[in-house]
Amino acid sequence: MSPAQPFVDLTDQLPGIVLDLKYCSSDNFMGTPVDGYEAPKAWLTEPAALALVGVQRTLARFDLGLKIFDAYRPQRAVDHFLRWCDSPCEAALKARYYPSLEKAELFSEGYLSKSSSHSRGSTVDLTIVSLNNSDDRSAELDMGTIFDFFGPESWLDYDRLPLQARANRLLLQQLMVDAGFIPFHHEWWHFTLRDEPYPHTAFDIPIR
């Protein structure tokens, strides 16, 4: 199904972009597919998608590319996060994603919220991948943590990273800022288009 207005499909705008859409599967901090993600598609507003085109072109000159973890997020997905916080903790997921926090602290520490910039359609979670790896053409560059690791190790100013991971984060941040995106202090992977077209609208269109 084509994306609903006002969104575009990133694979139409950026052919060859790598998708690893965590909330369409159980490979995420909740351990289950998230409400509203009914198809493995990445939608964004057209201005946000076009801004990523320039980033992808720059990276392609160095046999690198973008991998998308999440883009537009329906409000019902955010509501699902809230319900998850009231469920019993699963030790394996806690150890992987939030080893130093309790579920309730994910809100007080700013990792989760009752609303999300993703629902406005111009926020994207992403990383950089190598495209010339003979074993894995989507091998992620080392960023120091996995996507959705809830802890200071994911913060932009965390200064105890290996040098290569820090350099990789700085590369991603600089490319995205130059393309018109604003980074989020707590998450190295999270960027919002500065001039987003719907700054006050939370959409709840399911991704199909």
Backbone as JSON, one array per atom type, in Angstrom:
{
  "sequence": "MSPAQPFVDLTDQLPGIVLDLKYCSSDNFMGTPVDGYEAPKAWLTEPAALALVGVQRTLARFDLGLKIFDAYRPQRAVDHFLRWCDSPCEAALKARYYPSLEKAELFSEGYLSKSSSHSRGSTVDLTIVSLNNSDDRSAELDMGTIFDFFGPESWLDYDRLPLQARANRLLLQQLMVDAGFIPFHHEWWHFTLRDEPYPHTAFDIPIR",
  "N": [[0.85, -1.2, 0.0], [0.52, 2.23, -0.79], [2.08, 5.02, 0.88], [0.17, 6.9, 3.24], [-1.1, 10.23, 2.92], [0.47, 12.72, 4.91], [2.84, 11.52, 3.87], [5.84, 10.02, 2.46], [7.32, 7.12, 0.98], [10.37, 5.92, 2.06], [11.94, 4.17, 0.57], [11.23, 4.72, -2.01], [12.19, 7.28, -2.39], [14.88, 7.05, -1.76], [16.41, 4.86, -3.29], [17.77, 1.67, -2.61], [18.42, 2.17, 0.01], [19.08, 0.93, 3.28], [16.96, -0.96, 5.3], [16.1, -1.63, 8.62], [13.85, -2.22, 10.4], [12.97, -1.94, 13.47], [10.66, -1.97, 15.08], [8.77, -3.35, 13.71], [9.18, -5.94, 14.2], [10.14, -8.47, 16.62], [12.54, -7.71, 17.54], [13.37, -5.65, 19.52], [13.18, -3.3, 22.3], [10.88, -4.0, 23.68], [10.37, -6.57, 22.94], [8.47, -7.51, 21.18], [6.36, -7.11, 18.25], [5.3, -3.77, 17.49], [2.35, -1.84, 18.06], [0.65, -0.5, 15.24], [2.63, -0.76, 13.37], [2.32, -2.29, 10.68], [3.44, -3.15, 8.37], [6.66, -3.63, 6.87], [7.79, -0.88, 6.36], [9.2, 2.36, 5.81], [8.22, 5.51, 6.5], [8.25, 9.02, 5.89], [7.81, 12.61, 6.13], [7.82, 14.47, 3.07], [9.77, 16.65, 2.91], [11.62, 15.84, 4.91], [12.46, 13.36, 3.95], [13.65, 14.11, 1.51], [15.76, 15.61, 2.49], [17.35, 13.62, 3.53], [18.3, 12.45, 1.23], [20.52, 13.87, 0.31], [22.39, 13.28, 2.32], [22.67, 10.53, 1.98], [23.79, 10.47, -0.58], [26.26, 11.72, -0.16], [27.5, 9.87, 1.59], [27.61, 7.66, -0.09], [29.75, 8.12, -1.77], [31.85, 7.15, -0.41], [31.51, 4.47, -0.2], [29.61, 3.98, 1.74], [26.48, 4.03, 3.54], [23.07, 4.77, 4.58], [21.27, 3.28, 7.27], [18.03, 2.58, 8.28], [16.32, 2.59, 11.29], [13.92, 3.41, 12.44], [11.18, 5.52, 11.51], [8.59, 7.58, 10.66], [6.26, 7.3, 13.3], [3.35, 5.89, 14.42], [0.91, 7.33, 16.67], [-0.38, 5.4, 18.17], [1.57, 3.51, 18.55], [3.27, 4.75, 20.36], [1.52, 4.82, 22.5], [1.42, 2.11, 22.98], [3.98, 1.67, 23.97], [3.64, 2.92, 26.44], [1.8, 1.22, 27.72], [3.35, -1.06, 27.87], [5.17, -0.37, 29.81], [3.82, -0.85, 32.13], [3.8, -3.53, 32.38], [5.17, -6.71, 33.51], [8.71, -6.87, 34.11], [11.1, -8.13, 31.78], [13.88, -10.06, 32.16], [15.96, -10.6, 30.29], [15.58, -8.71, 28.25], [15.81, -6.34, 29.71], [18.51, -6.53, 30.49], [19.76, -6.22, 28.06], [18.86, -3.77, 26.95], [18.27, -1.77, 28.91], [20.01, -1.86, 31.3], [20.76, -0.47, 33.63], [18.58, 0.82, 34.6], [15.2, 1.08, 35.85], [11.92, 0.24, 34.6], [10.1, 2.4, 35.01], [11.83, 4.52, 35.22], [12.6, 5.04, 32.65], [10.93, 6.94, 31.66], [11.24, 9.14, 33.45], [13.88, 9.72, 32.99], [13.86, 10.56, 30.4], [13.87, 8.92, 28.14], [11.6, 7.66, 27.16], [8.28, 8.82, 26.35], [4.99, 10.31, 26.64], [4.3, 11.34, 24.26], [5.72, 11.62, 20.96], [8.27, 12.88, 18.85], [8.56, 11.47, 16.53], [5.99, 10.88, 15.69], [5.18, 13.09, 14.38], [6.24, 12.9, 11.92], [8.69, 13.71, 10.82], [10.98, 12.85, 11.99], [13.74, 10.69, 12.41], [15.32, 7.57, 13.07], [18.52, 6.3, 12.83], [21.54, 4.88, 11.35], [24.95, 4.5, 10.18], [26.12, 2.46, 7.54], [28.51, 0.14, 6.19], [29.03, -0.43, 2.78], [30.69, -1.99, 1.32], [31.48, -4.35, 2.39], [32.34, -7.61, 2.09], [31.17, -9.74, 3.37], [28.87, -8.82, 4.6], [26.72, -6.64, 3.35], [25.47, -4.66, 4.67], [26.76, -3.87, 6.97], [26.92, -2.41, 10.08], [28.52, 0.61, 11.12], [30.59, 0.97, 13.99], [29.02, 2.33, 16.69], [29.21, 2.41, 19.36], [27.07, 1.68, 21.06], [24.13, -0.42, 20.9], [21.18, 0.23, 18.9], [18.55, 1.92, 20.56], [19.57, 1.57, 23.13], [19.22, 2.29, 26.42], [20.71, 4.48, 28.26], [23.52, 6.36, 29.64], [25.61, 5.84, 27.92], [24.64, 6.11, 25.38], [24.34, 8.78, 24.99], [24.98, 11.97, 23.43], [27.17, 13.38, 24.41], [28.72, 11.54, 25.72], [31.78, 10.52, 26.88], [33.45, 8.32, 27.05], [33.78, 6.52, 25.06], [35.24, 4.19, 22.69], [37.72, 5.44, 20.42], [37.18, 5.13, 17.65], [34.42, 4.61, 17.57], [33.46, 6.99, 18.61], [34.3, 8.76, 16.62], [32.75, 7.82, 14.5], [30.16, 8.41, 15.39], [30.32, 11.19, 15.46], [30.65, 11.72, 12.75], [28.15, 10.87, 11.7], [26.47, 12.64, 13.09], [27.38, 15.17, 12.18], [26.86, 15.06, 9.41], [24.08, 14.83, 9.41], [23.24, 17.16, 10.77], [24.22, 19.09, 8.98], [22.47, 18.58, 6.94], [20.16, 19.63, 7.83], [18.95, 18.64, 10.13], [18.13, 18.15, 13.62], [19.9, 16.9, 16.33], [19.23, 14.55, 19.04], [19.9, 14.73, 22.41], [20.0, 12.46, 24.14], [20.11, 10.22, 22.52], [22.08, 8.86, 20.13], [21.26, 8.11, 17.62], [19.0, 9.5, 16.78], [17.2, 11.94, 15.03], [15.67, 15.04, 14.16], [13.98, 16.85, 11.66], [14.81, 20.19, 11.24], [13.17, 22.25, 10.16], [10.51, 21.13, 10.26], [7.43, 20.14, 8.73], [5.04, 19.71, 10.12], [4.86, 20.61, 12.96], [3.21, 20.53, 15.19], [1.49, 18.41, 15.1], [0.41, 15.21, 15.84], [0.38, 12.31, 14.23], [-1.66, 9.4, 13.6], [-1.74, 7.34, 11.77], [-1.79, 4.06, 10.68], [1.01, 2.09, 9.62], [1.07, 0.6, 6.59]],
  "CA": [[0.0, 0.0, 0.0], [1.26, 3.48, -0.82], [1.96, 5.76, 2.13], [-0.91, 7.88, 3.35], [-0.68, 11.62, 3.05], [1.4, 13.5, 4.09], [4.12, 10.84, 3.92], [6.4, 9.32, 1.32], [8.05, 5.91, 1.33], [11.8, 6.2, 1.9], [12.55, 3.35, -0.48], [10.97, 5.4, -3.28], [13.03, 8.47, -2.44], [16.28, 6.65, -1.63], [16.55, 3.46, -3.7], [18.95, 1.02, -2.08], [18.62, 2.41, 1.43], [18.95, -0.29, 4.09], [15.94, -0.87, 6.34], [16.12, -2.59, 9.72], [12.76, -1.56, 11.12], [12.94, -2.72, 14.7], [9.35, -2.09, 15.72], [7.96, -4.28, 12.92], [9.56, -7.29, 14.61], [10.35, -8.62, 18.07], [13.91, -7.3, 17.83], [13.31, -4.32, 20.1], [13.24, -3.32, 23.76], [9.68, -4.62, 24.22], [10.38, -7.98, 22.59], [7.26, -7.84, 20.43], [6.01, -6.07, 17.28], [4.64, -2.63, 18.12], [1.09, -1.45, 17.43], [0.72, 0.5, 14.18], [3.63, -1.16, 12.37], [1.68, -3.42, 10.02], [4.25, -3.52, 7.21], [8.05, -3.16, 7.04], [7.98, 0.3, 5.52], [9.66, 3.57, 6.5], [7.58, 6.71, 5.96], [8.6, 10.34, 6.41], [7.33, 13.72, 5.31], [8.69, 14.64, 1.9], [10.96, 17.45, 3.2], [12.59, 15.05, 5.67], [13.01, 12.35, 3.05], [14.56, 14.77, 0.56], [16.98, 16.0, 3.21], [18.19, 12.42, 3.66], [18.89, 12.12, -0.06], [21.86, 14.45, 0.27], [23.24, 12.52, 3.23], [22.95, 9.24, 1.34], [24.7, 10.7, -1.71], [27.59, 11.98, 0.39], [28.04, 8.62, 2.1], [27.84, 6.72, -1.2], [31.07, 8.37, -2.35], [32.83, 6.43, 0.41], [30.97, 3.11, -0.04], [28.82, 3.95, 2.96], [25.07, 4.36, 3.34], [22.24, 4.9, 5.77], [20.35, 2.22, 7.68], [16.92, 3.17, 9.01], [15.71, 1.78, 12.35], [12.54, 3.87, 12.62], [10.91, 6.82, 10.89], [7.29, 7.96, 11.22], [5.75, 6.37, 14.32], [1.97, 6.22, 14.79], [0.69, 7.59, 18.09], [-0.78, 4.16, 18.84], [2.8, 2.84, 18.95], [3.69, 5.41, 21.59], [0.6, 4.33, 23.52], [1.85, 0.74, 23.27], [5.13, 1.82, 24.87], [3.13, 3.25, 27.78], [1.23, 0.0, 28.3], [4.46, -1.96, 28.15], [5.81, 0.03, 31.06], [3.03, -1.39, 33.24], [3.89, -4.99, 32.35], [6.34, -7.22, 34.25], [10.02, -6.72, 33.45], [11.75, -9.33, 31.28], [15.29, -9.9, 32.53], [16.85, -10.59, 29.13], [15.43, -7.42, 27.58], [16.4, -5.32, 30.59], [19.97, -6.64, 30.43], [20.26, -5.76, 26.76], [18.47, -2.42, 26.56], [18.25, -0.77, 30.0], [20.54, -2.6, 32.46], [20.97, 0.36, 34.82], [17.34, 1.55, 34.89], [13.92, 0.39, 35.96], [11.01, 0.7, 33.55], [9.54, 3.73, 35.32], [12.87, 5.53, 35.03], [12.73, 5.36, 31.24], [10.2, 8.19, 31.48], [11.84, 10.23, 34.21], [15.18, 10.03, 32.4], [13.66, 11.15, 29.08], [14.0, 7.98, 27.02], [10.25, 7.45, 26.66], [7.38, 9.93, 26.65], [3.61, 10.09, 26.2], [4.25, 11.78, 22.86], [7.01, 11.43, 20.3], [8.5, 13.65, 17.63], [8.38, 10.56, 15.4], [4.6, 10.9, 15.25], [5.0, 14.26, 13.51], [6.61, 12.46, 10.59], [9.95, 14.25, 10.31], [12.06, 12.35, 12.85], [14.23, 9.4, 11.93], [16.37, 6.88, 13.82], [19.33, 5.71, 11.77], [22.97, 4.75, 11.54], [25.73, 4.39, 8.94], [26.58, 1.1, 7.25], [29.48, -0.06, 5.13], [28.43, -1.11, 1.62], [31.71, -2.74, 0.59], [31.85, -5.5, 3.19], [32.0, -8.78, 1.29], [30.36, -10.67, 4.16], [27.59, -8.22, 4.98], [26.66, -5.35, 2.68], [24.82, -3.65, 5.51], [27.45, -3.92, 8.25], [26.86, -1.12, 10.76], [29.7, 1.16, 11.76], [30.53, 0.9, 15.45], [28.57, 3.57, 17.33], [29.41, 2.31, 20.81], [25.94, 0.95, 21.65], [23.08, -0.82, 19.98], [20.02, 1.11, 18.82], [17.62, 1.85, 21.7], [20.19, 1.31, 24.43], [18.81, 3.37, 27.3], [21.75, 4.73, 29.25], [24.39, 7.48, 29.25], [26.49, 5.45, 26.83], [24.02, 6.53, 24.12], [24.25, 10.24, 24.93], [25.9, 12.6, 22.48], [28.38, 13.87, 25.07], [29.4, 10.47, 26.46], [33.19, 10.68, 26.48], [34.24, 7.12, 27.34], [33.68, 5.63, 23.91], [36.44, 3.99, 21.87], [37.92, 6.56, 19.49], [36.51, 4.91, 16.37], [32.98, 4.78, 17.76], [33.2, 8.43, 18.76], [34.45, 9.36, 15.29], [31.59, 7.43, 13.69], [29.02, 9.2, 15.86], [30.5, 12.57, 15.03], [30.38, 11.75, 11.31], [26.7, 10.83, 11.52], [25.88, 13.88, 13.6], [27.72, 16.3, 11.32], [26.13, 14.92, 8.15], [22.66, 15.09, 9.64], [23.09, 18.59, 11.08], [24.42, 19.81, 7.73], [21.29, 18.35, 6.1], [19.02, 20.34, 8.4], [18.34, 17.9, 11.23], [18.54, 18.45, 14.99], [20.11, 15.67, 17.09], [18.64, 14.42, 20.37], [21.03, 14.53, 23.32], [20.02, 11.15, 24.8], [20.12, 9.11, 21.56], [22.96, 9.2, 19.02], [20.61, 7.69, 16.36], [17.71, 10.18, 16.66], [17.32, 13.27, 14.42], [14.42, 15.66, 13.74], [14.16, 17.93, 10.7], [14.66, 21.49, 11.91], [11.99, 22.94, 9.61], [9.51, 20.1, 10.03], [6.2, 20.77, 8.24], [3.89, 19.5, 11.01], [5.48, 20.63, 14.29], [2.23, 20.42, 16.28], [0.52, 17.37, 14.75], [0.78, 13.82, 16.08], [-0.41, 11.45, 13.35], [-1.9, 8.04, 14.08], [-2.03, 6.52, 10.6], [-0.98, 2.84, 10.73], [1.91, 1.86, 8.49], [0.59, -0.59, 5.9]],
  "C": [[0.88, 1.24, 0.0], [1.08, 4.22, 0.49], [0.81, 6.75, 2.1], [-0.32, 9.28, 3.39], [-0.53, 11.95, 4.53], [2.77, 12.84, 3.94], [4.55, 10.28, 2.57], [7.16, 8.1, 1.85], [9.54, 6.16, 1.06], [12.44, 5.37, 0.81], [12.26, 3.91, -1.87], [11.9, 6.59, -3.46], [14.52, 8.13, -2.44], [16.43, 5.18, -2.01], [17.86, 2.87, -3.15], [19.21, 1.3, -0.61], [18.33, 1.14, 2.22], [17.91, -0.05, 5.18], [16.15, -1.99, 7.36], [15.1, -2.08, 10.74], [12.4, -2.37, 12.37], [11.53, -2.95, 15.24], [8.36, -2.91, 14.9], [8.19, -5.73, 13.37], [9.63, -7.37, 16.13], [11.74, -8.19, 18.49], [13.94, -5.86, 18.33], [13.19, -4.43, 21.62], [12.0, -3.9, 24.41], [9.61, -6.12, 23.93], [9.17, -8.44, 21.83], [7.02, -6.78, 19.36], [5.13, -5.0, 17.93], [3.39, -2.25, 17.33], [1.31, -0.36, 16.37], [1.73, 0.19, 13.1], [3.14, -2.44, 11.7], [2.42, -3.88, 8.77], [5.65, -2.96, 7.41], [8.38, -2.02, 6.09], [8.4, 1.48, 6.38], [9.06, 4.77, 5.8], [8.13, 7.94, 6.66], [7.86, 11.39, 5.61], [8.3, 13.91, 4.15], [9.9, 15.52, 2.19], [12.03, 16.67, 3.96], [13.24, 14.0, 4.79], [14.0, 12.96, 2.07], [15.85, 15.21, 1.23], [17.92, 14.81, 3.38], [18.87, 12.04, 2.36], [20.32, 12.64, -0.14], [22.84, 13.71, 1.16], [23.64, 11.2, 2.58], [23.93, 9.41, 0.18], [26.12, 10.95, -1.22], [28.24, 10.69, 0.87], [28.4, 7.66, 0.98], [29.21, 6.91, -1.84], [32.16, 7.6, -1.61], [32.39, 4.98, 0.68], [30.27, 2.93, 1.3], [27.37, 4.29, 2.62], [24.35, 4.47, 4.66], [21.44, 3.62, 6.01], [19.29, 2.85, 8.58], [16.38, 2.17, 10.03], [14.24, 2.14, 12.56], [12.39, 5.23, 11.96], [9.6, 7.34, 11.49], [6.79, 6.86, 12.16], [4.32, 6.75, 14.68], [1.83, 6.45, 16.29], [0.3, 6.31, 18.84], [0.45, 3.34, 19.25], [3.33, 3.43, 20.25], [2.81, 4.96, 22.75], [0.95, 2.9, 23.93], [3.06, 0.75, 24.2], [4.65, 2.07, 26.31], [2.56, 2.01, 28.46], [2.32, -0.99, 28.68], [5.12, -1.63, 29.48], [5.07, -0.49, 32.29], [3.09, -2.91, 33.31], [5.12, -5.45, 33.12], [7.62, -7.09, 33.42], [10.53, -8.08, 32.98], [13.25, -9.16, 31.42], [16.21, -9.79, 31.32], [16.78, -9.27, 28.39], [16.02, -6.3, 28.41], [17.92, -5.35, 30.48], [20.52, -6.08, 29.13], [20.03, -4.28, 26.53], [18.52, -1.37, 27.68], [18.77, -1.39, 31.3], [20.65, -1.78, 33.74], [19.71, 1.09, 35.26], [16.19, 0.59, 35.14], [12.98, 0.96, 34.9], [10.5, 2.11, 33.79], [10.55, 4.83, 35.07], [13.07, 5.87, 33.56], [11.97, 6.63, 30.89], [10.89, 9.34, 32.2], [13.19, 10.64, 33.64], [15.08, 10.51, 30.95], [13.8, 10.22, 27.9], [12.65, 7.68, 26.37], [9.36, 8.59, 27.11], [5.98, 9.57, 26.16], [3.38, 10.57, 24.77], [5.65, 11.64, 22.28], [7.11, 12.31, 19.07], [8.35, 12.77, 16.39], [6.97, 10.62, 14.84], [4.28, 12.12, 14.39], [5.54, 14.01, 12.1], [7.92, 12.95, 10.04], [11.14, 13.9, 11.2], [12.44, 10.96, 12.38], [15.31, 8.88, 12.88], [17.2, 6.1, 12.8], [20.78, 5.58, 12.18], [23.63, 4.7, 10.17], [26.18, 2.95, 8.78], [27.64, 1.14, 6.15], [28.84, -0.86, 4.01], [29.45, -1.92, 0.83], [32.24, -3.92, 1.39], [31.4, -6.76, 2.46], [31.12, -9.77, 2.04], [28.98, -10.12, 4.46], [27.53, -6.82, 4.41], [25.89, -4.3, 3.47], [25.44, -3.63, 6.9], [27.47, -2.53, 8.88], [28.24, -0.68, 11.24], [29.5, 1.12, 13.27], [30.15, 2.27, 16.01], [28.64, 3.49, 18.85], [28.31, 1.6, 21.56], [25.03, 0.48, 20.54], [22.02, 0.28, 19.91], [19.1, 0.84, 20.01], [18.28, 1.36, 22.98], [19.92, 2.52, 25.31], [19.83, 3.53, 28.43], [22.66, 5.82, 28.76], [25.35, 7.13, 28.13], [25.95, 5.86, 25.47], [23.97, 8.05, 23.96], [25.3, 10.82, 23.99], [27.21, 13.01, 23.13], [29.09, 12.8, 25.89], [30.84, 10.38, 25.96], [34.06, 9.47, 26.78], [34.11, 6.07, 26.25], [35.06, 5.34, 23.34], [36.52, 5.09, 20.81], [37.17, 6.35, 18.18], [35.0, 5.09, 16.48], [32.63, 6.25, 17.9], [33.3, 9.13, 17.41], [33.24, 9.04, 14.41], [30.34, 8.22, 14.1], [29.12, 10.65, 15.37], [30.24, 12.72, 13.54], [28.88, 11.77, 11.05], [26.06, 12.14, 11.94], [26.15, 15.05, 12.67], [26.95, 16.25, 10.0], [24.66, 15.28, 8.32], [22.4, 16.56, 9.96], [23.24, 19.42, 9.81], [23.21, 19.68, 6.8], [20.03, 18.99, 6.67], [18.31, 19.64, 9.53], [18.93, 18.33, 12.57], [18.74, 17.12, 15.72], [19.42, 15.72, 18.45], [19.72, 13.98, 21.34], [21.13, 13.1, 23.84], [20.22, 9.98, 23.84], [20.94, 9.49, 20.33], [22.29, 8.95, 17.66], [19.42, 8.56, 15.96], [17.89, 11.61, 16.13], [15.95, 13.74, 13.94], [14.71, 16.8, 12.77], [13.88, 19.27, 11.37], [13.4, 22.21, 11.45], [10.9, 21.92, 9.29], [8.16, 20.74, 9.67], [5.0, 20.64, 9.17], [4.35, 19.48, 12.47], [4.51, 20.41, 15.45], [1.2, 19.31, 16.05], [1.1, 15.98, 15.01], [-0.15, 12.93, 15.25], [-0.57, 10.06, 13.95], [-2.34, 7.14, 12.93], [-1.19, 5.25, 10.68], [-0.16, 2.66, 9.46], [1.54, 0.53, 7.85], [1.24, -0.72, 4.53]]
}
